[in-house]
Amino acid sequence: MRLTLGRAQVFAGLLLAGLALIAVPHSARGDVHGDMALSLVHLRIEAMDKLGIQKESKATGFLVTADGQVLTVYHLISGLGEVLGDTVKITARVGRRGENSTDFTESAAVVTALPELDLLLLKISQGLDAYTPVRLGSSRTLALDAPLLTSGFPENLERWQDDGALRSKQGPGGTLWGTDMEFLGGQSGSPIYLNTGEVVGVVKGQLRGASNKSFFVPIDLADPLLIPLRLEAIWQRLAAVPKGQCRVCVSATPTLCAGNTQACSDWSTAGALTGADPNSAGWSEPIQIIKDTSAGFADCKIRWKVECQ
């Protein structure tokens, strides 16, 4: 007898979502802000312009990997204007607001960016053995009036948190969504999340003088930056499959997405034998489908399931 334990869909390009194989306990609503605080990062950038004038900018970000990758807003950098590249310095403080420059004890470097969507991925130095990353959700299924939460590090406040709802999917530029939450200066880059703790957006900002005109970037639009991280999450879940009892089957549609569109792992090599290496014997074919399909086909779908004897 075969029992299907889990099933999910993965959309390449801008539509990558639904990676849960093993259920993760949801935080109670009263604790979700406190849990999120562990993943918040206060960011500071400083640089010098051609006239020798020192410039500074701050924003919030949030951890998306345990090794210190942080998602935030690109205007953390672009807001400085024209500066000398060799004078740029990005520093961070995890979990708390930095009061002055000496509080930002960890250095950060740019990994990649989507300037057109005002998104930036950074990597902070490994000051801790492991950081606490957020759980990435999907914004695709959010309905208007869905409850939303946020928290971050605005100027002159230790940590700001607010609750509200999704009010519009027709924001400026056609990519921003609107909410009735209040976003303060310095809070750009903060996570927008559900009362389950899953992150579904990134704070963009608020129109000046309009408390009900706050906007955020839906998290699915960040997938060109996050695809490798979401695939890593799949691999970690695959490695938890019981050895010798279960197998993982992967398929991709349409055929254009990948050369080999369906494959299963061997029953004898599932689980612990694979360790952290997704290229171990028995896993090569299904994992290769995932890799091939993630190359940029926006209309491709990857389906995977676990079958147990």
C-alpha positions as CSV (number, residue, x, y, z in Angstrom):
1,M,0.0,0.0,0.0
2,R,1.2,3.5,-0.8
3,L,0.4,6.5,1.3
4,T,0.9,10.0,0.1
5,L,2.2,12.0,3.0
6,G,2.6,15.4,1.4
7,R,2.2,17.2,-1.8
8,A,3.1,20.7,-2.9
9,Q,3.4,22.9,-6.0
10,V,6.5,24.9,-6.8
11,F,6.2,27.7,-9.4
12,A,9.4,28.8,-11.0
13,G,10.2,32.4,-11.8
14,L,7.8,34.7,-10.0
15,L,5.4,32.0,-8.8
16,L,7.3,29.8,-6.4
17,A,5.3,28.7,-3.4
18,G,3.9,25.9,-1.3
19,L,6.9,24.1,0.1
20,A,5.5,22.5,3.3
21,L,6.1,18.8,3.6
22,I,6.1,18.5,7.4
23,A,3.6,20.8,9.3
24,V,5.2,23.5,11.4
25,P,3.4,24.5,14.5
26,H,1.8,27.9,14.2
27,S,2.5,30.6,16.7
28,A,-0.3,32.0,18.8
29,R,-1.3,35.4,17.6
30,G,-0.1,36.9,20.9
31,D,3.4,35.6,20.4
32,V,3.9,36.2,16.7
33,H,5.4,39.7,17.0
34,G,7.7,38.4,19.7
35,D,8.8,35.4,17.5
36,M,9.4,37.7,14.6
37,A,11.7,40.0,16.6
38,L,14.3,37.3,16.5
39,S,14.5,37.5,12.8
40,L,14.4,41.3,12.4
41,V,17.6,43.1,11.4
42,H,18.4,46.8,11.8
43,L,20.5,47.9,8.9
44,R,22.8,51.0,8.5
45,I,24.7,52.1,5.4
46,E,27.2,54.9,5.3
47,A,29.2,56.3,2.4
48,M,30.9,59.5,1.2
49,D,30.0,61.6,-1.8
50,K,32.3,63.3,-4.2
51,L,32.4,66.4,-2.1
52,G,33.5,64.5,0.9
53,I,30.2,64.7,2.7
54,Q,29.3,61.7,4.8
55,K,25.9,60.2,4.1
56,E,23.9,57.7,6.1
57,S,20.7,55.6,5.7
58,K,18.9,53.1,7.8
59,A,16.2,50.5,7.2
60,T,14.8,47.3,8.6
61,G,15.3,43.8,7.1
62,F,14.6,40.2,8.0
63,L,16.6,37.0,8.0
64,V,15.7,34.5,5.3
65,T,18.4,31.9,6.0
66,A,20.1,30.6,9.1
67,D,23.5,31.7,7.7
68,G,22.6,35.3,7.6
69,Q,20.9,36.3,4.3
70,V,18.7,39.3,4.8
71,L,15.9,40.7,2.6
72,T,15.3,44.4,2.7
73,V,14.6,47.4,0.4
74,Y,17.0,48.5,-2.4
75,H,16.4,52.2,-1.5
76,L,18.6,51.6,1.6
77,I,21.4,51.9,-1.0
78,S,19.9,54.1,-3.7
79,G,18.7,56.6,-1.2
80,L,22.2,57.8,-0.7
81,G,22.5,59.2,-4.2
82,E,25.8,59.3,-5.9
83,V,28.6,58.2,-3.6
84,L,32.1,56.8,-3.8
85,G,31.8,53.0,-4.1
86,D,34.9,52.3,-2.0
87,T,33.5,54.3,0.9
88,V,30.3,52.3,1.2
89,K,29.9,50.3,4.4
90,I,26.9,48.3,5.4
91,T,26.5,47.1,9.0
92,A,23.7,45.4,10.9
93,R,22.3,44.6,14.3
94,V,20.1,41.5,14.7
95,G,17.0,41.5,16.9
96,R,17.3,45.0,18.3
97,R,17.4,48.6,17.1
98,G,20.8,50.2,16.8
99,E,21.1,53.4,18.8
100,N,24.4,54.6,17.4
101,S,27.0,53.4,15.0
102,T,28.8,51.2,17.6
103,D,25.7,49.1,18.0
104,F,25.8,47.9,14.4
105,T,28.4,45.2,15.1
106,E,28.0,42.9,12.1
107,S,29.2,43.7,8.6
108,A,27.0,43.1,5.6
109,A,27.5,42.7,1.8
110,V,25.2,42.8,-1.2
111,V,24.3,39.4,-2.6
112,T,21.9,40.5,-5.4
113,A,19.0,42.9,-6.0
114,L,15.9,43.7,-7.9
115,P,16.1,47.5,-8.1
116,E,12.9,47.8,-10.2
117,L,11.0,46.2,-7.3
118,D,13.0,48.0,-4.6
119,L,14.3,44.7,-3.2
120,L,17.8,43.9,-1.9
121,L,19.3,40.7,-0.6
122,L,22.3,41.1,1.8
123,K,24.5,38.6,3.6
124,I,25.6,39.6,7.1
125,S,28.7,38.2,8.8
126,Q,28.3,35.0,10.8
127,G,28.2,36.7,14.3
128,L,26.1,33.8,15.6
129,D,26.4,30.0,15.0
130,A,22.9,30.2,13.4
131,Y,20.4,32.9,12.9
132,T,16.6,32.6,13.2
133,P,15.1,33.0,9.7
134,V,11.5,33.8,9.0
135,R,9.1,31.3,7.4
136,L,8.4,32.4,3.9
137,G,4.7,32.2,2.9
138,S,2.9,33.1,-0.3
139,S,1.0,36.3,-1.1
140,R,-0.9,34.7,-4.1
141,T,-3.8,33.4,-2.1
142,L,-4.4,36.5,0.1
143,A,-7.8,38.0,-0.2
144,L,-8.8,41.6,0.4
145,D,-9.3,42.4,4.1
146,A,-7.0,39.5,5.1
147,P,-5.4,40.3,8.5
148,L,-1.8,41.4,8.3
149,L,0.9,42.2,10.9
150,T,4.2,44.0,10.8
151,S,7.1,45.0,13.0
152,G,10.4,46.8,12.5
153,F,12.8,49.5,13.6
154,P,11.6,53.0,12.8
155,E,13.6,56.0,13.9
156,N,13.6,56.8,17.6
157,L,11.6,53.7,18.6
158,E,13.1,50.4,19.9
159,R,10.6,48.3,17.9
160,W,7.3,49.2,16.3
161,Q,4.6,46.7,15.7
162,D,1.2,47.1,14.1
163,D,-1.8,45.0,13.0
164,G,-4.0,45.8,10.0
165,A,-5.4,44.3,6.8
166,L,-4.9,44.0,3.1
167,R,-6.9,46.9,1.5
168,S,-5.8,47.0,-2.1
169,K,-3.9,45.0,-4.8
170,Q,-3.8,48.0,-7.1
171,G,-1.0,50.1,-5.7
172,P,1.5,52.4,-7.5
173,G,3.3,50.8,-10.4
174,G,1.0,47.8,-10.5
175,T,3.4,45.8,-8.1
176,L,2.6,47.3,-4.7
177,W,-0.3,46.3,-2.5
178,G,-2.0,48.6,0.0
179,T,-2.7,48.2,3.7
180,D,-4.1,50.3,6.5
181,M,-1.1,49.7,8.8
182,E,1.1,52.7,9.6
183,F,4.7,52.6,8.4
184,L,7.1,55.0,10.0
185,G,10.4,56.3,8.7
186,G,13.1,53.6,8.9
187,Q,10.6,50.8,8.8
188,S,11.0,50.2,5.1
189,G,12.2,46.6,4.6
190,S,10.2,45.2,7.5
191,P,8.3,42.0,7.0
192,I,4.5,41.8,6.4
193,Y,3.3,38.6,8.0
194,L,0.2,36.6,8.9
195,N,-0.8,35.6,12.4
196,T,0.8,32.2,11.7
197,G,4.1,34.0,11.3
198,E,4.5,33.4,7.6
199,V,6.0,36.4,5.8
200,V,3.9,37.5,2.8
201,G,5.4,40.9,2.0
202,V,8.1,43.5,2.4
203,V,7.3,47.1,3.6
204,K,7.9,49.7,0.9
205,G,6.7,52.8,2.6
206,Q,3.9,55.3,3.1
207,L,2.7,58.3,1.2
208,R,3.5,61.5,3.1
209,G,0.6,62.9,4.9
210,A,-1.6,59.9,4.2
211,S,-1.8,57.5,7.1
212,N,-4.0,55.1,5.2
213,K,-1.8,55.0,2.1
214,S,0.8,52.4,3.1
215,F,2.3,50.0,0.6
216,F,4.3,46.8,0.5
217,V,5.8,44.4,-2.1
218,P,4.1,41.0,-2.2
219,I,6.6,38.3,-1.2
220,D,6.0,36.3,-4.4
221,L,7.6,39.1,-6.4
222,A,10.8,38.5,-4.5
223,D,11.1,34.9,-5.8
224,P,13.9,35.7,-8.3
225,L,16.0,36.4,-5.2
226,L,14.5,33.7,-3.1
227,I,14.3,30.7,-5.5
228,P,17.6,29.2,-4.3
229,L,16.4,29.6,-0.7
230,R,13.1,27.9,-1.3
231,L,14.8,25.0,-3.1
232,E,17.1,24.6,-0.2
233,A,14.0,24.3,2.0
234,I,12.7,21.5,-0.3
235,W,16.0,19.7,0.0
236,Q,16.0,19.9,3.8
237,R,12.5,18.4,3.9
238,L,13.5,15.7,1.4
239,A,16.3,14.6,3.6
240,A,13.8,14.0,6.5
241,V,12.0,11.2,4.5
242,P,12.5,7.8,6.3
243,K,15.3,5.8,4.8
244,G,14.2,2.7,2.9
245,Q,10.5,3.3,3.6
246,C,9.6,6.2,1.4
247,R,10.5,7.8,-1.9
248,V,10.0,11.2,-3.4
249,C,8.6,11.7,-6.9
250,V,8.9,14.9,-8.9
251,S,7.3,16.0,-12.1
252,A,7.4,19.2,-14.2
253,T,4.9,20.5,-16.6
254,P,4.8,21.4,-19.4
255,T,7.6,19.3,-21.1
256,L,9.2,22.6,-22.2
257,C,10.2,23.2,-18.6
258,A,12.8,20.4,-18.3
259,G,14.3,17.7,-20.4
260,N,13.3,15.0,-18.0
261,T,9.8,15.7,-16.7
262,Q,9.2,12.9,-14.2
263,A,11.4,10.9,-11.8
264,C,11.3,9.2,-8.4
265,S,14.1,8.5,-5.9
266,D,15.1,4.9,-5.2
267,W,13.3,3.4,-2.2
268,S,16.6,2.2,-0.8
269,T,18.4,5.6,-0.8
270,A,15.7,7.9,0.7
271,G,16.1,9.8,3.9
272,A,19.2,9.9,6.1
273,L,21.6,8.5,3.5
274,T,21.2,11.6,1.4
275,G,22.3,13.9,4.3
276,A,22.4,17.5,3.2
277,D,23.6,16.7,-0.3
278,P,20.8,16.7,-2.8
279,N,23.0,15.1,-5.5
280,S,23.4,11.8,-3.6
281,A,22.8,8.6,-5.5
282,G,19.1,7.9,-6.0
283,W,18.1,11.6,-5.8
284,S,19.9,12.9,-8.9
285,E,16.9,12.7,-11.3
286,P,14.2,14.4,-9.2
287,I,16.5,17.1,-7.9
288,Q,17.8,17.8,-11.5
289,I,14.2,18.5,-12.5
290,I,13.8,21.0,-9.7
291,K,17.1,22.7,-10.8
292,D,16.3,22.7,-14.5
293,T,12.8,24.1,-14.0
294,S,14.0,27.0,-11.7
295,A,16.0,28.6,-14.5
296,G,13.4,31.2,-15.3
297,F,10.3,29.5,-16.8
298,A,7.6,31.7,-15.3
299,D,4.8,29.3,-16.3
300,C,6.4,26.0,-15.2
301,K,5.0,24.0,-12.3
302,I,6.9,21.4,-10.2
303,R,4.9,18.9,-8.3
304,W,6.4,16.6,-5.8
305,K,5.0,14.0,-3.4
306,V,6.2,11.5,-0.8
307,E,5.1,7.9,-1.2
308,C,5.5,5.4,1.6
309,Q,5.2,1.6,1.5
